[in-house]
């Protein structure tokens, strides 16, 4: 789904590791800038919490995919712990606002997806420990 002008940053699918955003495709942005944006993005995503679960959305594994193009636009695919989540209409806006705060980002689009469905295996070890699921 990427072309030569897109830098793709994806959440790893390794279940026990939860979401891990790492650059996987090289475009024209310098690698150091992609790494800085990636780290800053992770930092701001870790400030967004599901109000019913005391763990941030990054560690919960709710971020499925992030694309960063050469114009510094982000496209984020995320999910919820359940489709009927009471903040389903609000959480994408929270994620968009957080991502927009990353220096250098020009635009952000957040898409809610439910395939594959989220399950607890997507949580990081940190999230499992915080929820006493370890």
C-alpha positions in Angstrom: 0.0 0.0 0.0 3.0 2.3 0.1 4.8 3.8 -2.9 8.2 5.2 -3.3 7.2 8.5 -1.8 5.8 7.1 1.4 7.6 6.3 4.6 5.6 3.6 6.3 5.6 3.3 10.1 3.8 0.2 11.3 2.7 -1.4 14.5 4.4 -4.7 14.7 2.0 -7.7 14.8 4.0 -9.7 17.3 1.2 -10.4 19.8 3.0 -10.3 23.1 4.9 -7.2 22.2 1.9 -5.0 21.7 2.1 -2.0 19.3 5.6 -1.0 18.2 5.9 1.7 15.7 9.1 1.5 13.6 10.1 2.9 10.2 9.8 0.1 7.6 10.0 1.9 4.2 12.4 4.6 3.0 11.3 7.7 1.1 13.0 11.1 0.7 12.8 12.2 4.3 16.1 11.8 6.1 16.2 8.7 8.3 17.1 10.7 11.4 14.0 12.9 10.9 11.8 9.8 10.5 13.3 8.4 13.7 12.7 11.7 15.6 9.1 11.9 14.3 8.5 8.3 15.2 9.8 8.7 18.8 7.9 12.0 19.3 4.8 10.3 17.9 5.1 7.4 20.3 5.5 9.9 23.1 2.3 11.8 22.3 0.3 8.6 21.7 1.3 7.5 25.2 -0.5 10.5 26.6 -3.9 9.3 25.1 -5.8 6.9 27.4 -8.9 4.9 27.1 -10.9 6.4 30.0 -12.0 2.9 31.2 -8.6 1.4 31.2 -5.6 2.9 33.1 -3.2 2.2 30.2 -2.3 4.4 27.2 -3.5 3.4 23.7 0.0 2.8 22.5 0.8 0.2 25.1 -2.7 -1.3 24.7 -1.9 -2.0 21.1 -4.7 0.1 19.6 -2.5 1.7 17.0 -2.4 -0.6 14.0 -0.6 1.4 11.3 1.0 4.8 10.7 2.0 6.1 7.3 4.3 9.2 7.1 4.6 10.6 3.6 7.3 12.9 2.3 5.1 16.0 2.9 5.1 15.0 6.6 1.4 14.0 6.6 0.4 11.1 8.9 -2.3 8.5 8.3 -3.1 6.5 11.4 -5.1 3.4 11.6 -6.3 2.5 15.0 -8.9 0.4 16.7 -10.7 0.2 20.0 -10.8 -2.5 22.7 -14.5 -3.0 21.7 -16.5 -1.6 18.8 -19.2 -0.4 21.3 -16.6 1.6 23.3 -18.3 4.7 24.7 -15.5 7.0 23.4 -15.5 5.6 19.9 -16.6 9.0 18.5 -14.1 11.0 20.5 -10.9 8.9 20.6 -9.9 9.4 17.0 -10.0 13.2 17.6 -7.8 12.8 20.7 -5.3 10.8 18.7 -5.4 13.4 15.9 -4.8 16.2 18.3 -1.9 14.4 19.9 -0.3 13.6 16.6 -0.6 17.1 15.3 1.5 18.3 18.3 4.6 16.5 16.8 7.0 19.0 15.4 7.1 19.0 11.6 3.8 17.2 11.1 1.7 18.9 8.5 -1.6 17.0 8.6 -3.1 14.0 10.3 -5.8 11.6 9.3 -7.1 9.0 11.8 -9.1 6.0 10.5 -10.9 3.7 12.9 -10.6 0.0 11.8 -11.9 -3.2 13.4 -10.1 -5.7 11.3 -8.3 -7.5 12.8 -10.3 -7.1 16.0 -8.3 -6.0 19.0 -7.6 -8.6 21.6 -5.5 -8.6 24.8 -2.5 -10.3 23.1 -1.8 -6.9 21.4 -0.9 -5.3 24.7 2.7 -4.7 25.6 4.2 -6.4 28.6 4.1 -3.0 30.3 0.3 -2.8 29.8 -0.2 -6.4 31.0 1.7 -5.6 34.2 -0.2 -2.4 34.8 -3.5 -4.3 34.5 -2.2 -7.3 36.6 -2.6 -9.6 33.6 1.0 -10.8 33.9 
